[in-house]
Amino acid sequence: MSFTTVESRWSDVWLAATARGVTICGDFLAATALALALQGAGAGGLAVSGLLLAATLPLVVLAPLAGRLADRVDSRTLLVTIGLLQAAICALLAVVDHPVLVVGLVTLLACGLAVTQPCLAALLPAMVRPADLPRASAISQTAVSLGALGGPVLAGLLVGQFGTRVPLLLDAATYLALVVAGLLLRTRRGGRRPAAAPLGQAALGGAASSGSAANPGGTTTAWRLRRDPLMLVMVVSTAVVIAAIGGINVIEVFFIRETLGGSPTTYGLVSAAWMAGMLPGAWLAARVANRLHDDGALVRGVLVTLGVCSLMVLLAAMVPAAGLLVPLWLVGGAANGGENVFANLLTTRRVPEAVRARAYASYGAAVQGGSMAGFLIGGSLLAAVRPRPLIAGAGIAGLLVVLAFVPVVTRAVRRPRPVADRAVDGPRPVVDGGRDRPPAAADAGLATPGRPAAPDPDAGDTVGSWLSASHARGSGTSSS
């Protein structure tokens, strides 16, 4: 049921954003509560990293299957079914206390996220016109940030009063928002497709690579990340930076609680500061993105924002008190929000609509793989090294990775698109408000030597965080 919309469906944008914000608030509430419970019970860094790995591994392992599922099954069916299952799993998580059962249930929750995240990400481009994509992405990012902002604060307040059961039951209730959104959204994709794609949708297929084949529904499906140098360098650089600095998600609770002597409430407030910074960062990046017609400029924007995130991590190692982490995390969060918007817009411009969920799943798998590496590194080193030098080392490593990728990005921007791909894309007519316009250039939407890329006017957008929110901190695809 995917389509190219002529008029933006802002009610669907707000409904989907609200559902994501509510569920992510519950996820961060539960994650923070479990981390505090482990630390309070005397568990070490490996225990915390093990919990984070349980919430991350399915998003990596299941990415190929989850992306195809989100592209082929009706989005309403997926959101309603998986939302109900996740609510039931969270309810069980609130009543069990055996570590093996907790890890198993957290793993099952992540299996659901592996499907719903690319499903929601691929829905957003179908809701709005191309000119509205940066604004829609900023709305979604704002909802994600607000949810992630409230979750740690609530956890810091509730764990001290009620333990972990109440936060986990609240997380179960938040998944019902996903069910409501699935039932009420007018925009749907996946499932059975019409035999002939609409004219505007044909234009969306213009970014497909050579060798693309039409499925029985008539949509282009053979997209490969490795055939697109700009997408590839964006995905790899993001994943490697996350591997370098993602360990702070394990180290942070010990750094704040033990090294800096902060309370559980302080820990929650500091964690929320990163998400608070993402709010203005996403909107500022949306304004900038509207002026960036060159895909190479979007990749450079991703690299710059990753560098700012790494710098804030490095500076965090120098603070004498937990409260001083707040301004650093605000700046880092703003850069993270900008990175999400740039990465989302680049993905939408360069990936055919029919396989967009698959692209988001691939991106998410790379990001989560980097997160897993960061968790393992941080948890392992924490047993032998104090938190402060570990955080400093993470920030330095992130900056070195960014610098190493500068020449790689330069080469990717200059690399011409394969001739076969340009021939397949053709010149094609596109639809503008119901009227045919002249065909777009054959290279539309892709950077080529000697001129900036001209984005396909009917291309869509993507979201995060789940890669969403907070890729750079390594908290997961779009942060959920």
Summary of the structure (lengths in Angstrom):
residues: 480
radius of gyration: 21.3
end to end distance: 26.0
largest distance: 66.9
contacts: 1977
relative contact order: 0.18
helix: 71%
strand: 2%
